[in-house]
Amino acid sequence: MKNIDLGKFIRTHRERVRPEEAGLRGTTRRRTPGLRREELAQLCNVSPTWITWLEQGRPVTASLETLAALAEALKLTGAERAYLFSLAGKLDPAAAVAAENTAVADAILDSLAHIAAPAYVLDRQWNALAWNDAAQSLFTGWLDGEKAAVPNLLSYTFLSPRARKLIFDWEHRARRLVAEFRADCGRHLDDTAVQPLVAELCRRSAEFAAYWQDYDVTAREGGVRQFQHPQRGLLSYRQTTFYAAARGDLKLVMLLPLPG
């Protein structure tokens, strides 16, 4: 279905682009509107046959470079370009760079101060970018000002002795975290920031290395999270995760208290 939608999307936008908009010399005698397949192929440095197959929905593979060339030739907007890459099952490297170079949305960070329950924001590598006082009070050794300058949830879970005491049923939760992380960053495993993190954790934690090699994949879902807090005893929460519409690499995680 995606191949068919991709083909229809490309054809529709090809027919909307005038030759002069693409830097080609227009002619007065055209039986079809917009660019011809041969012209689009020329602009993207591919064969006309390949463009034909692509528009017909055949299972052809497009490289990142070719998709970027298509987006440029078809004069796609940012949203249209993102949709093109999504239909092709690819991550747009330009979008990833833009996300990393864009300041974290103020609305996401400002919202933390108005949330009474523990809440924090994670990036693609699961570094905590911001958190509220309730989260700082809960996560001893992670968000309370100790250890890493950029606190990473996985590093804390597997490398901090305090995490093993705080997280109830640590082994079960740690194994699930690895499966969730693999699912969450599945399209970013070749990322220059993700690779070193995984390599470092595999080197320093035999448990992480073993769980990572299991290749388990689990969606990051809500559910009960329990903590054995050193001062407050056993605490139970229901976790809810929200993804930012404008920054798909950011997650707002909230822990809603459950009755004791």
C-alpha atoms as an extended CHARMM CRD file, in Angstrom:
* protein
*
       260  EXT
         1         1  MET       CA              0.0000000000        0.0000000000        0.0000000000  PROA      1               0.0000000000
         2         2  LYS       CA              2.8060000000        2.4370000000        0.8160000000  PROA      2               0.0000000000
         3         3  ASN       CA              4.4150000000        1.7980000000       -2.5850000000  PROA      3               0.0000000000
         4         4  ILE       CA              1.1330000000        2.6750000000       -4.2870000000  PROA      4               0.0000000000
         5         5  ASP       CA              0.6690000000        5.7970000000       -2.1640000000  PROA      5               0.0000000000
         6         6  LEU       CA              4.2720000000        6.8140000000       -2.8210000000  PROA      6               0.0000000000
         7         7  GLY       CA              3.7520000000        6.4570000000       -6.5670000000  PROA      7               0.0000000000
         8         8  LYS       CA              0.5420000000        8.4560000000       -6.5400000000  PROA      8               0.0000000000
         9         9  PHE       CA              2.1200000000       11.1430000000       -4.3860000000  PROA      9               0.0000000000
        10        10  ILE       CA              5.0860000000       11.5670000000       -6.7370000000  PROA      10              0.0000000000
        11        11  ARG       CA              2.9320000000       11.5930000000       -9.8560000000  PROA      11              0.0000000000
        12        12  THR       CA              0.5050000000       14.1380000000       -8.3990000000  PROA      12              0.0000000000
        13        13  HSD       CA              3.2910000000       16.5220000000       -7.4570000000  PROA      13              0.0000000000
        14        14  ARG       CA              5.1640000000       15.9480000000      -10.7120000000  PROA      14              0.0000000000
        15        15  GLU       CA              2.1050000000       17.1330000000      -12.5950000000  PROA      15              0.0000000000
        16        16  ARG       CA              1.9530000000       20.2900000000      -10.4880000000  PROA      16              0.0000000000
        17        17  VAL       CA              5.4790000000       21.5010000000      -11.2580000000  PROA      17              0.0000000000
        18        18  ARG       CA              5.8910000000       23.6970000000      -14.3200000000  PROA      18              0.0000000000
        19        19  PRO       CA              9.0830000000       23.0600000000      -16.3310000000  PROA      19              0.0000000000
        20        20  GLU       CA             10.2950000000       26.6310000000      -15.8350000000  PROA      20              0.0000000000
        21        21  GLU       CA              9.9500000000       26.2260000000      -12.0490000000  PROA      21              0.0000000000
        22        22  ALA       CA             12.3770000000       23.3140000000      -12.2780000000  PROA      22              0.0000000000
        23        23  GLY       CA             14.8310000000       25.2830000000      -14.4000000000  PROA      23              0.0000000000
        24        24  LEU       CA             13.7800000000       23.6150000000      -17.6440000000  PROA      24              0.0000000000
        25        25  ARG       CA             12.7570000000       25.3290000000      -20.8410000000  PROA      25              0.0000000000
        26        26  GLY       CA              9.0010000000       25.1840000000      -21.2150000000  PROA      26              0.0000000000
        27        27  THR       CA              7.2210000000       24.3190000000      -24.4290000000  PROA      27              0.0000000000
        28        28  THR       CA              3.7610000000       25.2690000000      -25.6120000000  PROA      28              0.0000000000
        29        29  ARG       CA              2.8540000000       21.8130000000      -26.8870000000  PROA      29              0.0000000000
        30        30  ARG       CA              2.3280000000       19.5050000000      -23.8770000000  PROA      30              0.0000000000
        31        31  ARG       CA             -0.2980000000       16.8100000000      -23.6690000000  PROA      31              0.0000000000
        32        32  THR       CA              0.0920000000       16.4570000000      -19.8950000000  PROA      32              0.0000000000
        33        33  PRO       CA              0.5080000000       19.1310000000      -17.2350000000  PROA      33              0.0000000000
        34        34  GLY       CA              3.6710000000       19.6090000000      -15.2570000000  PROA      34              0.0000000000
        35        35  LEU       CA              6.9310000000       17.7530000000      -15.6980000000  PROA      35              0.0000000000
        36        36  ARG       CA              7.3030000000       14.7210000000      -17.9170000000  PROA      36              0.0000000000
        37        37  ARG       CA              8.7150000000       11.5680000000      -16.3670000000  PROA      37              0.0000000000
        38        38  GLU       CA             11.8070000000       11.9660000000      -18.5250000000  PROA      38              0.0000000000
        39        39  GLU       CA             12.3470000000       15.4590000000      -17.1560000000  PROA      39              0.0000000000
        40        40  LEU       CA             11.9290000000       14.3920000000      -13.5510000000  PROA      40              0.0000000000
        41        41  ALA       CA             14.3470000000       11.5130000000      -14.1800000000  PROA      41              0.0000000000
        42        42  GLN       CA             16.8700000000       13.9690000000      -15.6400000000  PROA      42              0.0000000000
        43        43  LEU       CA             16.5930000000       16.2530000000      -12.6170000000  PROA      43              0.0000000000
        44        44  CYS       CA             17.0780000000       13.3310000000      -10.2150000000  PROA      44              0.0000000000
        45        45  ASN       CA             19.8070000000       11.5790000000      -12.2390000000  PROA      45              0.0000000000
        46        46  VAL       CA             17.8260000000        8.3510000000      -12.5630000000  PROA      46              0.0000000000
        47        47  SER       CA             16.3010000000        6.5340000000      -15.5280000000  PROA      47              0.0000000000
        48        48  PRO       CA             12.8020000000        7.3220000000      -16.8390000000  PROA      48              0.0000000000
        49        49  THR       CA             11.9810000000        3.6410000000      -16.4230000000  PROA      49              0.0000000000
        50        50  TRP       CA             12.7800000000        3.8640000000      -12.7150000000  PROA      50              0.0000000000
        51        51  ILE       CA             10.4590000000        6.8540000000      -12.3390000000  PROA      51              0.0000000000
        52        52  THR       CA              7.7520000000        4.9170000000      -14.2030000000  PROA      52              0.0000000000
        53        53  TRP       CA              8.1100000000        1.9240000000      -11.9220000000  PROA      53              0.0000000000
        54        54  LEU       CA              8.0980000000        4.1770000000       -8.8640000000  PROA      54              0.0000000000
        55        55  GLU       CA              4.8660000000        5.8650000000       -9.9420000000  PROA      55              0.0000000000
        56        56  GLN       CA              3.2970000000        2.4990000000      -10.7390000000  PROA      56              0.0000000000
        57        57  GLY       CA              3.8550000000        1.4180000000       -7.1350000000  PROA      57              0.0000000000
        58        58  ARG       CA              6.3620000000       -1.2960000000       -7.9220000000  PROA      58              0.0000000000
        59        59  PRO       CA              8.6460000000       -2.3910000000       -5.0370000000  PROA      59              0.0000000000
        60        60  VAL       CA             11.6600000000       -0.3150000000       -6.0380000000  PROA      60              0.0000000000
        61        61  THR       CA             14.0750000000        1.1020000000       -3.4880000000  PROA      61              0.0000000000
        62        62  ALA       CA             14.9820000000        4.7800000000       -3.3750000000  PROA      62              0.0000000000
        63        63  SER       CA             18.1670000000        5.9660000000       -1.6880000000  PROA      63              0.0000000000
        64        64  LEU       CA             18.2340000000        8.9480000000        0.6530000000  PROA      64              0.0000000000
        65        65  GLU       CA             20.0150000000       10.9490000000       -2.0350000000  PROA      65              0.0000000000
        66        66  THR       CA             17.3680000000       10.1260000000       -4.6410000000  PROA      66              0.0000000000
        67        67  LEU       CA             14.5230000000       10.9860000000       -2.2690000000  PROA      67              0.0000000000
        68        68  ALA       CA             16.1890000000       14.3030000000       -1.4940000000  PROA      68              0.0000000000
        69        69  ALA       CA             16.5620000000       14.9580000000       -5.2380000000  PROA      69              0.0000000000
        70        70  LEU       CA             12.8830000000       14.1420000000       -5.7770000000  PROA      70              0.0000000000
        71        71  ALA       CA             11.8740000000       16.5190000000       -2.9940000000  PROA      71              0.0000000000
        72        72  GLU       CA             13.9690000000       19.2660000000       -4.5700000000  PROA      72              0.0000000000
        73        73  ALA       CA             12.7590000000       18.6660000000       -8.1240000000  PROA      73              0.0000000000
        74        74  LEU       CA              9.1200000000       18.4970000000       -7.0460000000  PROA      74              0.0000000000
        75        75  LYS       CA              9.4560000000       21.6790000000       -4.9840000000  PROA      75              0.0000000000
        76        76  LEU       CA              8.0360000000       19.9950000000       -1.8920000000  PROA      76              0.0000000000
        77        77  THR       CA              7.3340000000       21.8920000000        1.2960000000  PROA      77              0.0000000000
        78        78  GLY       CA              8.8370000000       20.7130000000        4.5850000000  PROA      78              0.0000000000
        79        79  ALA       CA              5.7010000000       18.7490000000        5.4770000000  PROA      79              0.0000000000
        80        80  GLU       CA              5.4900000000       17.2470000000        1.9850000000  PROA      80              0.0000000000
        81        81  ARG       CA              9.1470000000       16.2330000000        2.0890000000  PROA      81              0.0000000000
        82        82  ALA       CA              8.6290000000       14.5440000000        5.4790000000  PROA      82              0.0000000000
        83        83  TYR       CA              5.6390000000       12.6700000000        4.0480000000  PROA      83              0.0000000000
        84        84  LEU       CA              7.6850000000       11.5560000000        1.0230000000  PROA      84              0.0000000000
        85        85  PHE       CA             10.4060000000       10.0730000000        3.2340000000  PROA      85              0.0000000000
        86        86  SER       CA              7.7910000000        8.4850000000        5.4830000000  PROA      86              0.0000000000
        87        87  LEU       CA              6.0890000000        6.7490000000        2.5460000000  PROA      87              0.0000000000
        88        88  ALA       CA              9.4840000000        5.4830000000        1.4140000000  PROA      88              0.0000000000
        89        89  GLY       CA             10.1840000000        4.1340000000        4.9030000000  PROA      89              0.0000000000
        90        90  LYS       CA             13.2460000000        6.3290000000        5.2970000000  PROA      90              0.0000000000
        91        91  LEU       CA             14.4250000000        8.8760000000        7.8430000000  PROA      91              0.0000000000
        92        92  ASP       CA             15.1070000000       12.2660000000        6.2990000000  PROA      92              0.0000000000
        93        93  PRO       CA             18.6530000000       13.1980000000        7.4140000000  PROA      93              0.0000000000
        94        94  ALA       CA             17.8940000000       16.8710000000        6.8620000000  PROA      94              0.0000000000
        95        95  ALA       CA             14.9760000000       16.6620000000        9.2860000000  PROA      95              0.0000000000
        96        96  ALA       CA             17.1290000000       14.9190000000       11.8810000000  PROA      96              0.0000000000
        97        97  VAL       CA             19.7840000000       17.6200000000       11.6840000000  PROA      97              0.0000000000
        98        98  ALA       CA             17.1630000000       20.3490000000       11.8480000000  PROA      98              0.0000000000
        99        99  ALA       CA             15.6390000000       18.7920000000       14.9420000000  PROA      99              0.0000000000
       100       100  GLU       CA             18.9790000000       18.6170000000       16.6980000000  PROA      100             0.0000000000
       101       101  ASN       CA             19.8460000000       22.2010000000       15.8220000000  PROA      101             0.0000000000
       102       102  THR       CA             16.4610000000       23.5890000000       16.9070000000  PROA      102             0.0000000000
       103       103  ALA       CA             15.9790000000       24.7970000000       20.4720000000  PROA      103             0.0000000000
       104       104  VAL       CA             13.6950000000       22.6150000000       22.5590000000  PROA      104             0.0000000000
       105       105  ALA       CA             10.1410000000       23.9160000000       22.2730000000  PROA      105             0.0000000000
       106       106  ASP       CA              9.5440000000       26.3400000000       25.1260000000  PROA      106             0.0000000000
       107       107  ALA       CA              5.9920000000       25.0740000000       25.5390000000  PROA      107             0.0000000000
       108       108  ILE       CA              7.2470000000       21.5710000000       26.3620000000  PROA      108             0.0000000000
       109       109  LEU       CA              9.7100000000       22.7940000000       28.9590000000  PROA      109             0.0000000000
       110       110  ASP       CA              7.3460000000       25.3590000000       30.4460000000  PROA      110             0.0000000000
       111       111  SER       CA              4.6890000000       22.7010000000       30.9070000000  PROA      111             0.0000000000
       112       112  LEU       CA              6.8800000000       20.7950000000       33.3670000000  PROA      112             0.0000000000
       113       113  ALA       CA              6.5640000000       23.5120000000       35.9900000000  PROA      113             0.0000000000
       114       114  HSD       CA              2.7750000000       23.1850000000       35.8750000000  PROA      114             0.0000000000
       115       115  ILE       CA              2.7030000000       19.3930000000       36.2970000000  PROA      115             0.0000000000
       116       116  ALA       CA              2.3990000000       18.2190000000       39.8890000000  PROA      116             0.0000000000
       117       117  ALA       CA              3.3280000000       14.6000000000       39.1320000000  PROA      117             0.0000000000
       118       118  PRO       CA              6.9150000000       13.5670000000       38.3020000000  PROA      118             0.0000000000
       119       119  ALA       CA              7.6030000000       14.5200000000       34.6740000000  PROA      119             0.0000000000
       120       120  TYR       CA             10.6500000000       14.7630000000       32.4480000000  PROA      120             0.0000000000
       121       121  VAL       CA             11.6110000000       15.2480000000       28.7870000000  PROA      121             0.0000000000
       122       122  LEU       CA             13.8040000000       12.7210000000       26.9500000000  PROA      122             0.0000000000
       123       123  ASP       CA             15.5780000000       13.1680000000       23.6220000000  PROA      123             0.0000000000
       124       124  ARG       CA             16.3240000000       10.4860000000       21.0120000000  PROA      124             0.0000000000
       125       125  GLN       CA             19.1950000000        9.0430000000       23.0770000000  PROA      125             0.0000000000
       126       126  TRP       CA             17.0480000000        9.1450000000       26.2200000000  PROA      126             0.0000000000
       127       127  ASN       CA             19.0190000000       11.9700000000       27.7540000000  PROA      127             0.0000000000
       128       128  ALA       CA             16.8930000000       13.9430000000       30.1990000000  PROA      128             0.0000000000
       129       129  LEU       CA             16.7490000000       17.5010000000       28.8640000000  PROA      129             0.0000000000
       130       130  ALA       CA             14.4530000000       18.8850000000       31.5520000000  PROA      130             0.0000000000
       131       131  TRP       CA             12.4460000000       17.6990000000       34.5460000000  PROA      131             0.0000000000
       132       132  ASN       CA             10.3200000000       19.0950000000       37.3400000000  PROA      132             0.0000000000
       133       133  ASP       CA             10.8740000000       19.1060000000       41.0880000000  PROA      133             0.0000000000
       134       134  ALA       CA              8.7170000000       16.0160000000       41.6120000000  PROA      134             0.0000000000
       135       135  ALA       CA             10.8850000000       13.9890000000       39.2080000000  PROA      135             0.0000000000
       136       136  GLN       CA             14.0450000000       15.3050000000       40.8390000000  PROA      136             0.0000000000
       137       137  SER       CA             12.7710000000       14.1740000000       44.2290000000  PROA      137             0.0000000000
       138       138  LEU       CA             11.8360000000       10.7180000000       42.9360000000  PROA      138             0.0000000000
       139       139  PHE       CA             14.8940000000        9.7770000000       40.8650000000  PROA      139             0.0000000000
       140       140  THR       CA             17.7250000000        9.7790000000       43.3720000000  PROA      140             0.0000000000
       141       141  GLY       CA             21.0960000000        9.5580000000       41.6590000000  PROA      141             0.0000000000
       142       142  TRP       CA             19.6940000000       10.5660000000       38.2710000000  PROA      142             0.0000000000
       143       143  LEU       CA             17.8000000000       13.8430000000       38.3050000000  PROA      143             0.0000000000
       144       144  ASP       CA             18.8720000000       15.1810000000       41.6940000000  PROA      144             0.0000000000
       145       145  GLY       CA             22.0370000000       16.8740000000       40.4910000000  PROA      145             0.0000000000
       146       146  GLU       CA             24.4390000000       13.9800000000       40.9310000000  PROA      146             0.0000000000
       147       147  LYS       CA             26.6410000000       12.2270000000       38.3710000000  PROA      147             0.0000000000
       148       148  ALA       CA             26.3360000000       12.9870000000       34.6350000000  PROA      148             0.0000000000
       149       149  ALA       CA             25.9980000000       16.5360000000       33.3300000000  PROA      149             0.0000000000
       150       150  VAL       CA             23.4930000000       15.2510000000       30.7410000000  PROA      150             0.0000000000
       151       151  PRO       CA             21.6670000000       12.4880000000       32.6450000000  PROA      151             0.0000000000
       152       152  ASN       CA             20.8870000000        9.4940000000       30.4590000000  PROA      152             0.0000000000
       153       153  LEU       CA             18.1170000000        7.1110000000       31.5350000000  PROA      153             0.0000000000
       154       154  LEU       CA             19.8270000000        3.9600000000       30.2500000000  PROA      154             0.0000000000
       155       155  SER       CA             23.2010000000        4.8510000000       31.7510000000  PROA      155             0.0000000000
       156       156  TYR       CA             21.5200000000        5.5320000000       35.0700000000  PROA      156             0.0000000000
       157       157  THR       CA             19.5240000000        2.2940000000       34.9990000000  PROA      157             0.0000000000
       158       158  PHE       CA             22.4550000000        0.0230000000       34.1780000000  PROA      158             0.0000000000
       159       159  LEU       CA             25.4500000000        1.7880000000       35.6900000000  PROA      159             0.0000000000
       160       160  SER       CA             24.1470000000        3.3360000000       38.9090000000  PROA      160             0.0000000000
       161       161  PRO       CA             23.9390000000        1.1270000000       42.0310000000  PROA      161             0.0000000000
       162       162  ARG       CA             21.2660000000        3.5000000000       43.3310000000  PROA      162             0.0000000000
       163       163  ALA       CA             19.0470000000        2.7130000000       40.3510000000  PROA      163             0.0000000000
       164       164  ARG       CA             19.0370000000       -0.9890000000       41.2410000000  PROA      164             0.0000000000
       165       165  LYS       CA             17.7470000000       -0.1240000000       44.6960000000  PROA      165             0.0000000000
       166       166  LEU       CA             15.2370000000        2.4800000000       43.5320000000  PROA      166             0.0000000000
       167       167  ILE       CA             13.6210000000        0.6160000000       40.6100000000  PROA      167             0.0000000000
       168       168  PHE       CA             11.2930000000       -2.1070000000       41.8610000000  PROA      168             0.0000000000
       169       169  ASP       CA             11.9200000000       -5.4820000000       40.1590000000  PROA      169             0.0000000000
       170       170  TRP       CA             14.9990000000       -3.9830000000       38.4970000000  PROA      170             0.0000000000
       171       171  GLU       CA             15.8320000000       -6.9250000000       36.1960000000  PROA      171             0.0000000000
       172       172  HSD       CA             12.3700000000       -7.0390000000       34.6020000000  PROA      172             0.0000000000
       173       173  ARG       CA             12.2340000000       -3.2660000000       34.1470000000  PROA      173             0.0000000000
       174       174  ALA       CA             15.7990000000       -3.0230000000       32.8170000000  PROA      174             0.0000000000
       175       175  ARG       CA             15.1910000000       -5.7360000000       30.2200000000  PROA      175             0.0000000000
       176       176  ARG       CA             12.0140000000       -3.9740000000       29.0920000000  PROA      176             0.0000000000
       177       177  LEU       CA             13.7960000000       -0.6120000000       28.8710000000  PROA      177             0.0000000000
       178       178  VAL       CA             16.3040000000       -2.0510000000       26.4000000000  PROA      178             0.0000000000
       179       179  ALA       CA             13.4890000000       -3.4930000000       24.2650000000  PROA      179             0.0000000000
       180       180  GLU       CA             11.6880000000       -0.1240000000       24.3600000000  PROA      180             0.0000000000
       181       181  PHE       CA             14.8460000000        1.7350000000       23.4200000000  PROA      181             0.0000000000
       182       182  ARG       CA             15.4650000000       -0.5540000000       20.4410000000  PROA      182             0.0000000000
       183       183  ALA       CA             11.9240000000        0.1050000000       19.2320000000  PROA      183             0.0000000000
       184       184  ASP       CA             12.1550000000        3.8380000000       19.9000000000  PROA      184             0.0000000000
       185       185  CYS       CA             15.4100000000        4.3590000000       18.0110000000  PROA      185             0.0000000000
       186       186  GLY       CA             15.0350000000        1.5670000000       15.4520000000  PROA      186             0.0000000000
       187       187  ARG       CA             15.3890000000        3.9820000000       12.5260000000  PROA      187             0.0000000000
       188       188  HSD       CA             18.2900000000        5.7990000000       14.2060000000  PROA      188             0.0000000000
       189       189  LEU       CA             20.6150000000        2.9150000000       15.0910000000  PROA      189             0.0000000000
       190       190  ASP       CA             23.2490000000        4.2760000000       12.7130000000  PROA      190             0.0000000000
       191       191  ASP       CA             23.0080000000        7.6960000000       14.3620000000  PROA      191             0.0000000000
       192       192  THR       CA             26.4130000000        9.0410000000       15.4020000000  PROA      192             0.0000000000
       193       193  ALA       CA             25.0200000000        9.7140000000       18.8840000000  PROA      193             0.0000000000
       194       194  VAL       CA             23.1490000000        6.4160000000       19.3570000000  PROA      194             0.0000000000
       195       195  GLN       CA             26.0040000000        4.1300000000       18.3170000000  PROA      195             0.0000000000
       196       196  PRO       CA             28.5260000000        5.3470000000       20.9210000000  PROA      196             0.0000000000
       197       197  LEU       CA             25.8880000000        5.1480000000       23.6610000000  PROA      197             0.0000000000
       198       198  VAL       CA             25.0400000000        1.5280000000       22.8530000000  PROA      198             0.0000000000
       199       199  ALA       CA             28.7300000000        0.5960000000       22.5220000000  PROA      199             0.0000000000
       200       200  GLU       CA             29.5830000000        2.2160000000       25.8480000000  PROA      200             0.0000000000
       201       201  LEU       CA             26.7320000000        0.4870000000       27.6680000000  PROA      201             0.0000000000
       202       202  CYS       CA             27.6340000000       -2.8820000000       26.1390000000  PROA      202             0.0000000000
       203       203  ARG       CA             31.2140000000       -2.3870000000       27.2850000000  PROA      203             0.0000000000
       204       204  ARG       CA             30.3670000000       -1.3410000000       30.8380000000  PROA      204             0.0000000000
       205       205  SER       CA             27.3090000000       -3.5050000000       31.5500000000  PROA      205             0.0000000000
       206       206  ALA       CA             27.1820000000       -7.2180000000       30.8220000000  PROA      206             0.0000000000
       207       207  GLU       CA             23.4470000000       -7.1560000000       31.4780000000  PROA      207             0.0000000000
       208       208  PHE       CA             22.7950000000       -4.4220000000       28.9340000000  PROA      208             0.0000000000
       209       209  ALA       CA             24.9570000000       -6.2620000000       26.3810000000  PROA      209             0.0000000000
       210       210  ALA       CA             23.0000000000       -9.4840000000       26.9310000000  PROA      210             0.0000000000
       211       211  TYR       CA             19.6100000000       -7.7570000000       26.6930000000  PROA      211             0.0000000000
       212       212  TRP       CA             20.6930000000       -5.8350000000       23.5870000000  PROA      212             0.0000000000
       213       213  GLN       CA             21.7340000000       -9.0590000000       21.8670000000  PROA      213             0.0000000000
       214       214  ASP       CA             18.2910000000      -10.5420000000       22.5410000000  PROA      214             0.0000000000
       215       215  TYR       CA             16.8770000000       -8.1630000000       19.9080000000  PROA      215             0.0000000000
       216       216  ASP       CA             13.6210000000       -7.8320000000       21.8340000000  PROA      216             0.0000000000
       217       217  VAL       CA             11.4330000000       -4.9590000000       20.6200000000  PROA      217             0.0000000000
       218       218  THR       CA              8.6240000000       -3.5330000000       22.7310000000  PROA      218             0.0000000000
       219       219  ALA       CA              6.5520000000       -0.4120000000       22.1870000000  PROA      219             0.0000000000
       220       220  ARG       CA              7.0760000000        2.2910000000       24.7830000000  PROA      220             0.0000000000
       221       221  GLU       CA              3.6840000000        1.9770000000       26.4280000000  PROA      221             0.0000000000
       222       222  GLY       CA              2.1470000000        3.1670000000       29.6270000000  PROA      222             0.0000000000
       223       223  GLY       CA              1.8350000000        0.9410000000       32.6510000000  PROA      223             0.0000000000
       224       224  VAL       CA              2.5440000000        0.6640000000       36.3310000000  PROA      224             0.0000000000
       225       225  ARG       CA              5.9810000000        1.8060000000       37.4830000000  PROA      225             0.0000000000
       226       226  GLN       CA              7.1010000000        1.1180000000       41.0550000000  PROA      226             0.0000000000
       227       227  PHE       CA             10.0140000000        2.5430000000       43.0210000000  PROA      227             0.0000000000
       228       228  GLN       CA             11.4540000000        1.6840000000       46.4330000000  PROA      228             0.0000000000
       229       229  HSD       CA             12.3560000000        5.2090000000       47.5040000000  PROA      229             0.0000000000
       230       230  PRO       CA             14.9670000000        5.4490000000       50.3100000000  PROA      230             0.0000000000
       231       231  GLN       CA             12.8890000000        7.9540000000       52.3060000000  PROA      231             0.0000000000
       232       232  ARG       CA              9.3050000000        7.4980000000       51.0820000000  PROA      232             0.0000000000
       233       233  GLY       CA              9.0790000000        3.7440000000       50.7400000000  PROA      233             0.0000000000
       234       234  LEU       CA              7.2700000000        1.8900000000       47.9440000000  PROA      234             0.0000000000
       235       235  LEU       CA              5.7420000000        4.3000000000       45.3870000000  PROA      235             0.0000000000
       236       236  SER       CA              3.4670000000        3.3170000000       42.5150000000  PROA      236             0.0000000000
       237       237  TYR       CA              2.7360000000        5.3300000000       39.3640000000  PROA      237             0.0000000000
       238       238  ARG       CA              1.0700000000        4.9350000000       35.9820000000  PROA      238             0.0000000000
       239       239  GLN       CA              3.4050000000        6.0880000000       33.2080000000  PROA      239             0.0000000000
       240       240  THR       CA              2.1370000000        8.0990000000       30.2540000000  PROA      240             0.0000000000
       241       241  THR       CA              4.3540000000        9.2310000000       27.3680000000  PROA      241             0.0000000000
       242       242  PHE       CA              3.5850000000       12.0420000000       24.9180000000  PROA      242             0.0000000000
       243       243  TYR       CA              5.5040000000       12.8300000000       21.7200000000  PROA      243             0.0000000000
       244       244  ALA       CA              5.8950000000       16.4280000000       20.5680000000  PROA      244             0.0000000000
       245       245  ALA       CA              4.2340000000       17.0890000000       17.2070000000  PROA      245             0.0000000000
       246       246  ALA       CA              6.9150000000       19.5780000000       16.1250000000  PROA      246             0.0000000000
       247       247  ARG       CA              9.8120000000       17.5720000000       17.5810000000  PROA      247             0.0000000000
       248       248  GLY       CA              9.2690000000       13.8640000000       17.0610000000  PROA      248             0.0000000000
       249       249  ASP       CA             12.5940000000       13.1210000000       18.7690000000  PROA      249             0.0000000000
       250       250  LEU       CA             11.3290000000       14.4530000000       22.1190000000  PROA      250             0.0000000000
       251       251  LYS       CA              9.1820000000       12.6140000000       24.6540000000  PROA      251             0.0000000000
       252       252  LEU       CA              7.3470000000       14.0300000000       27.6570000000  PROA      252             0.0000000000
       253       253  VAL       CA              7.0690000000       11.2980000000       30.2930000000  PROA      253             0.0000000000
       254       254  MET       CA              4.6250000000       11.6780000000       33.1800000000  PROA      254             0.0000000000
       255       255  LEU       CA              4.2520000000        9.4260000000       36.2190000000  PROA      255             0.0000000000
       256       256  LEU       CA              0.7610000000        9.7190000000       37.6700000000  PROA      256             0.0000000000
       257       257  PRO       CA              0.5800000000        8.5570000000       41.3130000000  PROA      257             0.0000000000
       258       258  LEU       CA             -1.5540000000        5.5020000000       42.0860000000  PROA      258             0.0000000000
       259       259  PRO       CA             -3.3430000000        5.0880000000       45.4010000000  PROA      259             0.0000000000
       260       260  GLY       CA             -1.1180000000        3.4620000000       47.9650000000  PROA      260             0.0000000000
